[in-house]
Amino acid sequence: MLDINHIIEDEAHNYSDPEGNMYGLDHWSPLLAMQLARAEGFEELTDAHWHVVYALRNLYRRYGSTMTARKMTEMLERDFVDEGGRRYLYELFPKGPINQGSHIAGVPVPLNASDPSFGWAG
């Protein structure tokens, strides 16, 4: 049973939406990112993972919630073209560089990112 009083009292401690995506940049830390990554099935995050995580955070910091999943994907592909573009991003984040990467980066997942074309690679 939903207890509205419990929700109101704990609102200051609740930094994520029902899907587990964080509301903004303030409550994120590398330690939290590691915990989120482990929950996603990663044993560790490599330097390559961190590079994408920080790129996602910078995109969110610059454009906020106005960026679409498609535009974010295009920008990431351009940023990581020398490493292999989309294929490289999906190798790092098999459940989708936007969905899975944003979750670990502690930024809200853009609208329409739940579209299967932004999800699983395999």
Secondary structure, 3 states (H helix, E strand, C coil): CCCHHHHHHCHHHCCECCCCCECCCCCCCHHHHHHHHHHCCCCCCCHHHHHHHHHHHHHHHHHHHHCCHHHHHHHHHHHCHHHCHHHHHHHHCCCCCCHHHHHHHCCCCCCCCCCHHHCCCC
